[in-house]
Amino acid sequence: MTPTDSDRWVKTVTLPPPSLEDNTADADRLEAALKKALKTPTVNISPDLLKTIPDRMRAWNFRAKAVVFKDVSGRGMLVHLAPPDAAEALCGLAIDLGTTRVVLRIVDLSTGGHLGETVFDNPQIAVGPDVLARIHHVETPEGLERLNRLIVEGINAETERLCERCAIGRESIHLASVAGNTAMTHLLLGLNPRWMIREPYIPVVNRPDVVRAAELGLDLHPQARVLVFPNVGSYFGGDLIAGILHCDMDQREETAILVDVGTNAEVVLGNRHWMMACAGAAGPALEGGVTRMGTTAGPGVIDRIAIDPETLEFQIHTIEDQPPRGICGSGVIDLAAALFRSAVVDIRGKLVPERCGDRFSMRDELGHLTLVPANRSGTGEDLCISQADLDSLIRSKAAMYTILETITDSVGMQQNDLDTFFVAGTFGAYIDPVSAITIGMIPDLPLERYQSIGNSSLGGASRVLAEPDCFDRIHSIRDSITYMELNVNQDFMNRFSAAKFLPHTDTARFPSVTVP
């Protein structure tokens, strides 16, 4: 079925012209048409737009294109009026507000198509690499103002560049949607997140209202409106709600699970009738933060590793085939799986020196395994992984598996009962499920059940701009989620200890994995 403007935020309206028999006010006439098109009981028209309606509607023969939107109460609003035959671009801006990286996408509001996309490092990294460091910076004089200014200025600069590439002006952007974790959206809104990290862990707001872009300092059309995705609490943000929307978990009859690994490993289990969610600190190691040479994906970063079972030679692939300079999350998981399969590490994840050969060395009283010698690396130094790095990975993979086990058990399910396992983000895009299963990080399910869904945060933010029906869904998604606190869950701690082996103390859970 081809979408019509009834499926978009751009509505074409035709008004009956006024007459002596019908002397309805111009604004009332327009509001009635918009209420019918938007299917809302009210439509707010700002004073600035109100002033322009009489002359515009008469000049356009009482026809117009209207950009409309809603607030969190479901009330409609008129954002922009354009001539019925206008060639001007009517656009929206979807923002994936990540702790490490920010992604922008311009959406054509008339068609729902994507015009362009860009990604940049979150400028707040200059203050601190993670959420905790940034929240602590808020305590310093003008700390909150600095963090807010950094992200607003960063978005504005990148939006301008993206608009130039798409051959549109910033004033063509009338709507924006932002999906990010709770701390990142608080900092964009200029709200103090300090109580999020102090018991009982309370954010300022869970359901921000739609605001004018100008109120946030965003350089878009002067009347542009911004939707910030709601969060469930301090540790379950709008980026996960956007992810649920993106993969339609809220409309499925079958129970599925969604995993997004970023600062934390965040998990949602459920279907159209109910959802359970939790988050745990498994993220940094699985993003590549497990080792000193860990880094985010980029040219020269190791993303895949295998080990020849006969010669024990490393077969290393780097992004863009450049000299190795580090390793990302998918590479770390591949490495651990390859080391285990070749018995270079044992079931505890401990290096076996006689299997390491001349790659093994002791540095600072700690075992190290050299992956790439200095003369072949892109840094001029040996690229090594230490026993401490491997121990950290074991803890992270155990946390990940235990999160999945705990949340499924909480609703009386076995992991094998899952028909679909959605994996989001760059973690989902590059991870090899076979490697992840080999080390016992994710359950031993048939591979066809694993579905990589890419940047689900950006996907959900884009859908709200392209499909008005999604606006109401995000709030029903939020209200249907029950959050499980793992910090006080004794079952979690008991299971965690059992999962700190490769692949697990109970090897029957991983029938596809051959233990050396």
C-alpha positions in Angstrom: 0.0 0.0 0.0 1.4 3.4 -1.0 1.4 5.8 2.0 -0.6 9.0 1.7 -0.2 12.3 3.5 -2.6 10.9 6.1 0.3 8.6 7.1 2.7 11.5 7.5 3.2 14.6 9.6 2.7 16.7 6.5 -1.0 17.2 5.8 -2.6 18.8 2.8 -5.7 20.7 3.8 -8.4 22.4 1.8 -10.7 24.8 3.7 -14.2 26.0 2.6 -13.8 29.7 1.9 -15.6 32.0 4.3 -18.9 33.6 3.3 -21.8 35.5 4.7 -23.4 32.1 5.5 -20.2 30.7 7.0 -18.3 33.4 9.0 -16.2 30.9 11.0 -12.9 32.5 12.0 -9.9 31.7 9.8 -8.0 30.0 12.7 -11.1 27.9 13.7 -11.6 26.9 10.1 -8.0 25.7 9.8 -8.1 24.0 13.2 -11.1 22.0 12.3 -9.4 20.7 9.1 -6.3 19.8 11.1 -8.2 18.1 13.9 -9.8 15.9 11.2 -6.5 15.2 9.5 -4.5 14.5 12.7 -7.4 12.8 14.5 -7.0 14.8 17.7 -9.5 16.7 19.7 -7.5 19.9 19.7 -4.8 21.5 17.6 -2.8 24.3 19.1 -1.7 27.2 16.8 1.0 29.5 18.1 0.5 33.3 18.1 3.4 33.6 15.6 1.6 31.4 13.1 -1.8 32.8 13.9 -0.7 36.2 12.6 0.1 34.8 9.2 -3.0 32.6 8.6 -5.5 35.2 7.0 -3.1 36.5 4.3 -1.6 33.1 3.5 -4.8 31.1 3.2 -6.3 33.7 0.9 -3.1 33.9 -1.2 -3.2 30.1 -1.5 -6.9 29.8 -2.3 -7.6 28.2 1.1 -5.3 25.2 0.5 -2.0 24.6 2.3 0.5 22.0 3.3 0.7 21.9 7.1 3.5 20.3 9.2 1.8 19.1 12.4 2.9 17.3 15.5 1.7 16.2 19.0 2.6 16.7 22.6 2.9 14.0 25.1 -0.8 14.5 26.1 -1.8 13.7 22.5 -2.9 17.2 21.7 -2.1 18.3 18.1 -0.1 21.4 17.2 0.5 23.3 13.9 4.3 23.7 13.4 4.5 25.2 9.9 2.4 26.2 6.9 3.5 26.0 3.3 1.8 26.6 -0.1 0.0 23.6 -1.5 2.3 23.4 -4.4 5.5 24.3 -2.5 8.7 22.8 -3.7 10.4 23.6 -0.4 11.8 20.6 1.6 9.8 19.7 4.7 12.2 17.7 6.8 12.8 16.2 10.2 16.0 15.4 12.1 16.5 12.1 13.9 19.2 12.1 16.6 20.8 9.0 18.2 22.3 10.7 21.2 25.0 8.2 22.2 27.5 8.6 25.0 30.4 7.9 22.7 29.0 8.8 19.3 26.1 10.8 17.9 24.3 10.0 14.7 22.1 12.4 12.8 19.7 11.5 10.0 17.5 13.9 7.9 14.1 12.5 7.1 11.7 13.8 4.4 8.5 14.4 6.3 6.4 14.1 3.2 7.6 10.7 2.1 9.4 9.2 5.1 12.5 8.8 3.0 16.0 9.3 4.4 18.0 12.2 2.7 21.3 11.9 4.5 23.1 10.7 7.6 26.3 11.6 9.6 28.1 10.4 12.7 30.5 12.2 15.0 32.1 11.7 18.4 30.1 13.1 21.3 32.0 16.4 22.2 31.3 15.7 25.9 34.1 13.1 25.7 36.4 16.1 26.3 35.0 16.2 29.9 34.8 12.5 30.5 34.5 9.2 28.5 31.5 7.9 30.3 28.2 8.9 31.9 29.6 8.7 35.5 32.4 11.1 34.8 30.1 13.6 33.1 27.6 13.5 36.0 30.3 14.2 38.5 31.5 17.1 36.3 28.0 18.6 36.8 29.1 19.2 40.5 31.8 21.6 39.3 31.1 25.4 38.8 29.2 25.8 35.5 29.7 22.0 34.8 26.2 21.4 33.7 26.2 24.5 31.4 29.5 23.3 29.8 28.2 19.8 29.1 24.9 21.2 27.7 26.8 23.7 25.5 29.2 21.0 24.1 26.4 18.7 22.9 24.2 21.5 21.6 27.0 23.2 19.7 28.1 19.8 18.4 24.7 18.9 17.0 24.3 22.4 15.5 27.7 22.2 13.7 27.1 18.7 12.3 23.5 19.5 11.3 24.7 22.4 9.3 27.2 20.2 7.5 24.6 17.5 6.9 22.1 20.0 5.5 24.7 21.3 3.1 25.3 17.8 1.8 21.6 17.3 1.4 21.2 20.7 -0.3 18.7 22.0 2.2 18.7 24.8 4.7 18.5 24.3 8.5 15.2 26.2 8.3 13.8 23.3 6.3 13.9 21.1 9.5 10.6 21.4 11.3 10.6 18.4 13.6 13.3 16.5 15.5 13.4 13.4 17.6 16.1 12.4 20.1 16.8 9.0 21.5 19.5 8.5 24.1 20.1 7.2 27.5 18.6 9.0 30.4 21.8 10.9 31.4 22.5 12.1 27.8 19.0 13.4 27.3 19.1 15.2 30.7 22.3 16.9 29.6 20.8 17.9 26.3 17.7 19.3 28.1 20.0 21.2 30.6 18.6 19.1 33.5 20.9 18.1 36.4 21.3 14.3 36.5 23.2 14.2 39.8 20.4 12.3 41.7 20.5 9.5 39.0 23.6 8.0 40.5 22.6 8.4 44.2 20.2 6.1 45.9 17.3 5.8 45.2 18.5 6.8 41.7 15.9 9.3 40.6 16.0 11.3 37.2 14.5 14.8 37.0 11.9 13.6 34.4 10.9 10.4 32.8 8.6 11.8 30.1 9.8 15.1 28.7 7.2 17.1 26.8 7.7 18.2 23.2 9.6 21.5 23.2 10.6 24.1 20.7 14.1 23.5 19.2 15.0 27.1 20.0 14.4 26.5 23.7 17.2 23.9 23.5 19.5 26.1 21.5 19.1 24.0 18.4 19.5 25.9 15.1 16.5 24.6 13.1 13.4 26.3 11.8 12.3 28.9 14.5 9.0 27.0 15.0 10.6 23.5 14.9 9.5 21.1 17.6 11.6 18.4 19.3 10.5 15.1 20.8 12.8 13.6 23.4 12.1 9.9 23.8 10.9 9.1 27.3 12.9 6.9 29.7 11.7 4.3 32.3 14.2 5.4 34.9 17.9 6.2 35.5 19.2 3.1 33.8 16.7 2.5 31.0 16.6 5.3 28.6 14.8 6.4 25.5 17.3 4.8 23.2 16.0 1.4 24.3 12.3 2.5 23.8 13.4 3.6 20.3 14.9 0.1 19.8 11.7 -1.6 20.8 9.8 0.5 18.3 12.3 -0.1 15.6 12.0 -3.9 15.8 8.2 -3.9 16.6 8.6 -6.0 19.7 5.6 -4.2 21.1 3.4 -5.6 18.3 4.6 -9.2 18.3 2.6 -12.1 19.7 5.7 -14.2 20.2 8.1 -13.4 23.0 11.4 -12.0 21.8 14.5 -10.5 23.5 16.4 -7.4 22.5 20.0 -6.8 23.6 21.8 -3.5 23.2 25.4 -3.2 24.4 26.7 0.3 25.1 27.8 1.8 28.3 25.8 -1.0 29.9 24.3 -4.2 28.5 20.5 -3.4 28.3 18.0 -6.1 27.8 14.3 -6.2 27.0 12.2 -9.4 27.0 8.6 -9.4 25.9 5.8 -9.1 23.4 2.7 -7.0 22.7 1.2 -7.9 26.0 4.1 -7.3 28.4 7.8 -6.4 28.6 10.5 -6.9 31.2 13.7 -5.0 31.2 17.0 -4.8 33.0 20.5 -3.4 32.6 23.9 -4.4 33.9 27.6 -3.5 33.7 28.6 -5.8 30.9 29.0 -3.1 28.3 32.5 -1.5 28.4 34.5 -4.8 28.0 32.3 -6.0 25.1 32.7 -2.6 23.4 36.5 -3.1 23.3 37.2 -1.5 26.7 38.5 -4.8 28.1 42.1 -4.3 27.1 44.6 -1.5 26.9 44.6 -1.8 23.1 40.8 -1.9 23.1 39.1 0.9 21.0 36.0 1.6 19.0 35.7 0.4 15.4 37.8 2.4 12.8 40.5 1.9 10.2 43.2 -0.4 11.4 41.2 -1.8 14.2 41.1 -5.6 14.5 37.5 -6.8 14.1 38.0 -10.5 13.3 40.5 -13.1 14.5 41.0 -16.8 13.9 43.7 -19.2 15.0 45.0 -22.0 12.8 44.4 -25.2 14.9 47.5 -26.8 13.5 50.1 -24.1 13.5 48.5 -21.8 16.1 49.2 -18.9 13.8 46.9 -15.9 14.1 44.7 -14.9 11.2 43.9 -11.2 11.8 41.5 -9.0 9.8 41.5 -5.2 10.3 39.0 -2.6 9.2 40.0 -1.3 5.8 42.9 -3.8 5.8 45.2 -1.3 7.5 48.1 -2.2 9.9 46.6 -3.3 13.3 46.5 -0.5 15.9 43.9 -1.9 18.3 40.9 -4.2 18.8 37.2 -3.6 19.0 34.5 -5.5 20.7 33.8 -8.0 18.0 37.5 -8.7 17.7 37.8 -9.3 21.4 35.0 -11.8 21.4 36.5 -13.6 18.3 39.9 -13.6 20.0 38.6 -15.2 23.2 36.7 -17.8 21.3 39.7 -18.6 19.1 42.0 -18.9 22.2 39.6 -21.3 23.8 39.1 -23.5 20.8 42.8 -23.8 20.4 43.4 -24.5 24.1 45.6 -21.3 24.4 43.4 -20.5 27.4 41.7 -23.0 29.7 38.1 -23.2 30.9 38.9 -20.4 33.4 40.2 -18.1 30.7 43.7 -18.5 32.0 46.6 -18.4 29.5 48.4 -21.8 29.0 52.0 -20.7 28.5 53.1 -23.9 26.7 50.4 -23.4 24.1 51.3 -19.7 23.7 54.8 -20.4 22.6 57.1 -17.4 22.1 54.0 -15.1 22.1 53.9 -15.5 25.8 55.8 -13.1 28.1 55.7 -11.9 31.7 55.4 -8.2 32.1 54.9 -6.5 35.5 54.4 -10.1 37.0 51.5 -10.6 34.7 51.1 -13.0 31.8 50.8 -11.4 28.3 50.0 -12.8 24.9 51.3 -10.9 21.9 48.8 -10.7 19.0 50.8 -8.5 16.7 54.5 -7.7 17.2 55.7 -4.2 17.1 57.3 -4.5 13.6 53.8 -5.4 12.1 51.6 -3.1 14.1 50.2 0.3 13.2 51.4 1.8 16.4 55.1 0.6 16.4 54.4 -1.3 19.6 53.4 -4.8 20.5 49.7 -5.4 20.6 49.1 -7.6 23.6 46.3 -9.0 25.7 47.1 -9.6 29.4 45.7 -12.1 31.8 44.0 -9.2 33.6 42.3 -8.3 30.3 41.1 -11.8 29.8 39.8 -11.9 33.4 37.9 -8.7 32.7 36.4 -10.3 29.6 35.4 -13.4 31.5 33.5 -11.2 34.1 31.8 -9.2 31.3 30.7 -12.2 29.3 29.5 -13.9 32.6 27.5 -10.7 33.4 26.0 -10.7 30.0 24.9 -14.3 30.1 23.6 -14.0 33.6 21.5 -11.0 32.7 19.9 -13.0 29.9 19.4 -16.0 32.2 18.0 -14.0 35.0 15.5 -12.0 33.0 14.1 -15.1 31.1 13.9 -17.1 34.4 12.0 -14.2 36.0 9.1 -14.9 33.7 9.3 -18.7 33.8 11.0 -19.0 30.4 14.0 -21.0 29.3 16.4 -19.3 26.9 15.8 -22.0 24.3 12.1 -20.9 24.2 13.1 -17.7 22.5 12.2 -17.6 18.8 13.9 -14.3 18.1 17.0 -12.7 19.6 17.5 -9.1 18.4 21.0 -7.7 18.8 21.3 -3.9 18.4 24.0 -1.4 17.7 27.5 -1.8 16.4 27.8 -4.7 18.8 25.0 -6.5 16.9 26.3 -5.4 13.5 29.8 -7.0 13.9 29.5 -9.7 16.5 29.9 -13.3 15.3 27.2 -15.2 17.2 29.3 -18.4 16.9 32.2 -16.8 18.8 29.8 -15.3 21.4 28.2 -18.7 21.9 31.6 -20.4 22.2 32.7 -18.3 25.1 29.2 -18.6 26.8 28.2 -14.9 26.4 24.9 -15.6 24.7 22.7 -18.7 24.7 23.4 -21.6 22.4 20.4 -21.0 20.1 20.1 -21.9 16.4 21.9 -19.1 14.5 18.8 -18.1 12.5 17.2 -16.9 15.7 19.8 -14.1 16.0 18.9 -11.0 14.1 21.2 -8.0 13.9 19.0 -4.8 13.7 21.7 -2.2 13.4 21.3 1.2 15.0 17.9 0.6 16.6 18.0 3.9 18.5 18.3 5.9 15.3 15.8 3.6 13.6 13.2 4.3 16.2 13.9 8.0 16.2 13.5 8.0 12.4 10.2 6.1 12.5 8.5 8.6 14.7 9.3 11.3 12.1 8.1 9.1 9.2 5.1 7.4 10.8 2.8 9.5 13.1 1.2 6.3 14.5 4.6 5.6 16.2 4.2 8.7 18.4 1.5 7.1 20.5 3.3 3.8 20.5 6.4 5.1 22.3 4.4 6.1 25.3 2.5 2.9 25.4 5.8 1.0 25.1 7.2 3.0 28.1 4.1 2.3 30.2 4.2 -1.5 29.5 7.8 -2.0 30.7 8.5 -3.5 34.1 12.1 -2.8 35.2 14.0 -5.4 37.2 16.8 -4.2 39.5 19.7 -6.6 39.3 21.8 -5.0 42.1 19.5 -6.6 44.7 18.9 -9.9 42.9 20.6 -12.7 44.8 19.9 -15.2 42.0 21.9 -12.9 39.7 25.0 -13.2 41.9 24.8 -17.0 42.3 24.4 -17.4 38.5 27.2 -15.0 37.8 29.7 -17.2 39.7 28.6 -20.2 37.6 29.0 -18.3 34.3 32.7 -17.3 34.9 34.0 -20.3 33.0 34.3 -21.1 29.3 31.6 -21.5 28.1 30.0 -22.3 31.5 30.3 -24.6 34.5 27.3 -26.5 33.0 28.6 -27.3 29.6 25.3 -29.1 28.7 23.9 -25.6 28.1 26.3 -25.2 25.1 25.9 -28.4 23.1 27.4 -26.8 20.0 30.7 -25.9 21.8 33.4 -28.5 21.9 35.5 -28.1 25.0 39.2 -28.7 24.3 
